[in-house]
Amino acid sequence: MAISKDSLRLLVTLQEQDKALDSIQHEIDAVPPRIAAVKADLENEKKAMDAAKAKTVDLEKKKKSKELDVAAKEESARKRTGQLNELKSNDAYKAMQAEIAADKAAAADLETEVLIIMEEIDKAKAAEKAELAAFKKLEGEAAGDLAKLEAVMSEAKGRFDGAKAKRDEAAGPVPPDVMKVYNHIRSRGKPDAVVPVVDGHCGACQITLAPSMLVEIAKVKALVSCESCQRILYKPEPAAQAA
């Protein structure tokens, strides 16, 4: 593929613009994962807060159930006490007293369980309050972090649009057939599609180039690609000449 020295210079300039674009794009691409991480932390804290609240609710339900059991046992003891005078035999009287005693003992045990649950509720409420405070704090911090990240994203996108305009301007004079090869190389994950020859080696993969290839590169009459990595090769101009 024929090429001129000017076209090659344009291609090198274009690559510099593309590198600048790539750098900004990396900045932009890095923002969404950071936003997701902030939101994930906030969601995890919310789950912890909800779990603490759910524990308090469960303990309150458990306490209510035990209190109903206490009331049932106390009611059973009252009913049986009222039936004592109706009993005719001594054995029946003693049996009823034993049942009353069992009801009262069961009620006492249940009341002890209620007291233990009440202590657990106090601890659960304290934990719930702490989780709420932690969530509110993180929520405020997250709002600030998200606002900053959105600002970073917006600023980077603004720079990207500006760099893209310069890049498109630089791409305009590059011959279409040369541009096609350049874009193809970049599309294969090689952002450095155009590389200099360094001491007789490819500036990218470092393979030693054949003397005949070095001659062709120096002529700048045709597009020469590295046989190993397929990148476009060029011979750097002396500093004084480039200036």
C-alpha positions in Angstrom: 0.0 0.0 0.0 1.5 3.3 -1.1 2.1 6.0 1.5 4.0 9.3 1.7 6.1 10.7 4.4 3.5 13.4 5.1 0.8 10.7 5.4 2.9 8.8 7.9 3.5 11.9 9.9 -0.3 12.5 10.0 -0.8 8.9 11.2 1.7 9.4 14.0 -0.1 12.6 15.0 -3.4 10.9 14.8 -2.2 8.2 17.1 -1.2 10.7 19.7 -4.7 12.1 19.6 -6.1 8.6 20.0 -3.8 8.0 22.9 -5.2 11.1 24.6 -8.7 10.0 23.9 -8.0 6.5 25.3 -6.6 8.1 28.4 -9.7 10.1 29.0 -11.9 7.1 28.2 -10.1 5.2 30.9 -11.0 7.9 33.3 -14.6 7.8 32.3 -14.7 4.0 32.4 -13.3 4.0 35.9 -16.2 6.1 37.3 -19.2 3.7 37.0 -17.5 0.9 39.1 -16.7 3.5 41.8 -20.4 4.7 41.7 -21.5 1.1 41.9 -19.2 0.5 44.9 -20.6 3.5 46.8 -24.1 2.4 46.1 -23.3 -1.2 47.1 -21.8 0.0 50.5 -24.9 2.0 51.1 -27.2 -0.9 50.2 -25.2 -3.2 52.5 -25.6 -0.7 55.4 -29.3 -0.5 54.7 -29.6 -4.3 54.8 -27.8 -4.2 58.2 -30.2 -1.5 59.4 -33.2 -3.5 58.2 -31.9 -6.7 59.8 -31.5 -4.9 63.1 -35.0 -3.5 62.9 -36.4 -7.0 61.9 -34.7 -8.5 65.0 -36.4 -6.0 67.3 -39.8 -6.8 65.7 -39.2 -10.5 66.0 -38.3 -10.2 69.7 -41.4 -8.0 70.3 -43.6 -10.7 68.7 -41.8 -13.4 70.8 -42.4 -11.4 73.9 -46.1 -10.9 73.1 -46.5 -14.6 72.5 -44.8 -15.5 75.8 -47.0 -12.9 77.6 -50.1 -14.6 76.1 -48.8 -18.0 77.4 -48.3 -16.5 80.9 -51.9 -15.2 80.8 -53.2 -18.6 79.7 -51.4 -20.4 82.5 -52.6 -17.8 85.1 -56.2 -18.1 83.8 -55.9 -21.9 84.0 -54.7 -21.7 87.6 -57.6 -19.3 88.5 -60.2 -21.6 87.0 -58.8 -24.7 88.7 -58.6 -22.8 92.0 -62.3 -21.9 91.6 -63.1 -25.6 91.0 -61.5 -26.8 94.2 -64.6 -26.4 96.3 -66.6 -28.5 93.9 -64.4 -31.6 94.3 -65.7 -34.4 96.4 -62.7 -36.6 97.0 -59.4 -35.9 98.7 -57.5 -37.4 95.9 -59.2 -35.2 93.3 -58.5 -32.2 95.5 -54.8 -33.0 95.7 -54.6 -33.7 92.0 -56.2 -30.3 91.2 -53.8 -28.6 93.6 -50.9 -30.2 91.8 -52.3 -29.0 88.4 -52.7 -25.5 89.9 -49.1 -25.6 91.1 -47.9 -26.7 87.7 -49.8 -23.9 86.0 -48.2 -21.3 88.4 -44.7 -22.8 88.0 -45.1 -22.7 84.2 -46.3 -19.1 84.4 -43.3 -18.1 86.5 -40.9 -19.8 84.1 -42.6 -18.0 81.2 -42.4 -14.7 83.0 -38.6 -15.3 83.5 -38.4 -15.9 79.7 -40.3 -12.6 79.1 -37.8 -10.7 81.3 -34.9 -12.3 79.3 -36.6 -11.3 76.1 -37.1 -7.8 77.3 -33.4 -7.5 78.0 -32.7 -8.8 74.5 -35.2 -6.2 73.1 -33.3 -3.4 74.9 -30.1 -4.5 73.3 -31.7 -5.0 69.9 -33.2 -1.5 70.1 -29.8 -0.1 70.9 -28.2 -2.0 68.0 -31.1 -0.8 65.7 -30.4 2.8 66.8 -26.7 2.5 66.1 -27.4 0.9 62.7 -29.8 3.8 61.8 -27.2 6.3 62.8 -24.5 4.5 60.8 -26.8 4.4 57.8 -27.7 8.0 58.0 -24.0 8.9 58.2 -23.1 6.7 55.3 -26.1 8.0 53.3 -24.8 11.6 53.7 -21.3 10.6 52.7 -22.5 8.6 49.8 -24.6 11.5 48.5 -21.4 13.7 48.6 -19.3 11.0 46.9 -21.8 10.3 44.2 -22.1 14.0 43.5 -18.3 14.3 43.1 -18.1 11.2 40.9 -20.9 12.6 38.7 -18.9 15.8 38.4 -15.7 13.9 37.5 -17.7 12.0 34.9 -19.2 15.2 33.4 -15.8 16.9 33.4 -14.1 14.0 31.7 -16.8 13.7 29.1 -16.3 17.4 28.3 -12.6 16.8 27.8 -13.3 13.7 25.8 -15.6 15.7 23.4 -12.9 18.3 23.0 -10.2 15.7 22.3 -12.5 13.9 20.0 -12.9 17.0 17.9 -9.2 17.4 17.6 -8.8 13.7 16.8 -11.3 13.9 14.0 -9.6 16.9 12.7 -6.3 15.0 12.7 -7.9 12.0 11.0 -9.3 14.0 8.1 -6.2 14.3 6.0 -5.2 10.6 6.5 -5.8 8.5 3.3 -8.8 6.2 3.7 -6.9 3.0 2.8 -4.2 3.9 5.4 -6.9 4.7 8.0 -8.5 1.4 7.4 -5.3 -0.5 8.2 -4.7 1.7 11.3 -8.2 1.2 12.7 -8.0 -2.5 12.1 -4.8 -2.8 14.1 -6.3 -0.8 16.9 -9.5 -2.8 16.9 -7.4 -5.9 17.7 -6.3 -4.5 21.1 -3.2 -2.7 19.9 -3.6 1.0 20.7 0.0 1.6 19.5 -0.8 0.8 15.9 2.1 2.8 14.6 5.5 2.2 16.2 9.1 3.4 15.4 12.0 1.2 14.5 14.5 1.1 17.3 18.0 -0.1 16.6 16.7 -2.4 13.9 13.9 -3.8 16.0 10.2 -3.3 16.1 9.4 -0.7 18.7 6.6 -2.8 20.1 7.4 -6.5 19.9 11.2 -6.0 19.7 11.6 -8.5 16.9 14.7 -8.0 14.7 13.7 -6.6 11.3 15.2 -7.9 8.1 17.6 -5.5 6.3 15.4 -5.4 3.3 12.5 -4.4 5.5 14.5 -1.6 7.0 15.3 -0.3 3.6 11.6 -0.3 2.6 10.8 1.5 5.9 13.4 4.2 5.2 12.1 4.8 1.7 8.7 5.7 3.0 7.1 4.6 -0.3 4.8 1.9 1.0 3.1 1.0 4.3 5.3 -1.6 6.0 3.9 -3.7 8.8 5.8 -5.8 11.4 5.7 -9.5 10.3 5.3 -10.5 14.0 2.8 -8.0 15.5 1.4 -6.5 12.3 1.9 -2.9 13.6 2.8 -0.2 11.1 6.5 0.6 11.2 8.3 3.9 10.6 11.7 5.3 11.0 11.9 8.2 13.5 13.2 11.5 12.0 16.2 13.1 13.6 15.2 15.6 16.2 16.5 18.6 14.3 14.7 17.6 11.1 11.5 16.9 13.0 11.7 20.3 14.6 
